[in-house]
């Protein structure tokens, strides 16, 4: 796997991700990455990999793990969805 950096189009935060560098190393199912968005609009340090058959399944699985914060679901450099969380504290 090869690391690469991209900038989140919604928050402007730079994020490190990983991509498969050899086609024979590809997973049987796409691996999506789920990022939690803190109240300040930045990514938390932790992210979660989930294996899903397609984008729809990735969104459904991510919704099951929501903890009140917004989530972004990525397939490498492609944003799949941003799921809104609770309103930020004022």
C-alpha positions as CSV (number, residue, x, y, z in Angstrom):
1,X,0.0,0.0,0.0
2,X,1.2,3.5,-0.8
3,X,0.4,6.6,1.4
4,X,-0.9,9.7,-0.3
5,X,-2.2,13.0,1.0
6,X,-5.4,14.8,-0.1
7,X,-7.3,17.8,1.2
8,X,-10.9,17.4,2.3
9,X,-13.0,19.6,0.1
10,X,-15.5,20.3,2.9
11,X,-13.1,21.3,5.7
12,X,-9.8,22.0,3.9
13,X,-8.1,19.5,6.3
14,X,-5.2,17.5,4.8
15,X,-5.6,13.8,5.4
16,X,-3.3,10.9,4.9
17,X,-4.8,7.8,3.2
18,X,-3.5,4.6,1.6
19,X,-3.9,3.2,-1.9
20,X,-3.1,-0.2,-3.3
21,X,0.0,0.1,-5.4
22,X,-0.2,-3.4,-7.0
23,X,-3.4,-4.6,-8.7
24,X,-2.9,-8.1,-7.4
25,X,-3.0,-6.8,-3.9
26,X,-6.6,-5.5,-4.2
27,X,-9.1,-6.6,-1.7
28,X,-12.1,-8.7,-2.7
29,X,-14.4,-5.9,-1.5
30,X,-13.7,-2.1,-1.6
31,X,-12.3,-0.8,1.6
32,X,-13.8,2.5,2.7
33,X,-12.5,4.9,5.3
34,X,-14.9,6.6,7.7
35,X,-13.7,9.8,9.4
36,X,-15.4,11.5,12.4
37,X,-15.7,15.2,12.1
38,X,-15.3,17.1,15.4
39,X,-17.4,20.0,16.5
40,X,-14.6,22.4,15.3
41,X,-15.0,21.0,11.7
42,X,-11.7,19.0,11.7
43,X,-11.2,15.3,11.4
44,X,-10.5,13.4,14.6
45,X,-7.2,11.5,14.7
46,X,-8.9,8.2,14.4
47,X,-10.5,6.7,11.3
48,X,-12.1,3.4,10.6
49,X,-11.8,1.0,7.7
50,X,-14.9,-0.8,6.6
51,X,-15.2,-3.3,3.8
52,X,-18.4,-3.0,1.8
53,X,-19.7,-4.3,-1.6
54,X,-20.6,-0.7,-2.7
55,X,-21.1,2.9,-1.7
56,X,-24.7,2.3,-0.5
57,X,-23.5,-0.4,1.9
58,X,-20.7,1.8,3.2
59,X,-23.2,4.6,4.0
60,X,-25.5,2.1,5.8
61,X,-22.6,0.7,7.9
62,X,-21.3,4.1,8.7
63,X,-24.7,5.2,9.9
64,X,-24.7,2.3,12.4
65,X,-21.5,3.6,14.0
66,X,-22.5,7.3,14.3
67,X,-21.8,8.8,17.7
68,X,-23.5,12.1,17.3
69,X,-20.6,13.6,15.3
70,X,-20.7,14.2,11.5
71,X,-18.9,11.5,9.4
72,X,-17.2,11.5,6.0
73,X,-16.9,8.3,4.1
74,X,-14.1,8.1,1.5
75,X,-13.1,5.5,-1.1
76,X,-9.4,6.5,-1.6
77,X,-9.6,10.1,-2.8
78,X,-13.3,10.0,-3.6
79,X,-15.8,11.5,-1.1
80,X,-18.8,9.1,-0.9
81,X,-20.9,11.0,1.6
82,X,-20.9,13.4,4.5
83,X,-23.4,12.4,7.2
84,X,-24.5,15.3,9.4
85,X,-24.1,15.0,13.2
86,X,-25.6,16.9,16.0
87,X,-25.4,20.7,15.9
88,X,-22.2,22.1,17.3
89,X,-22.2,23.3,20.9
90,X,-22.5,27.0,21.3
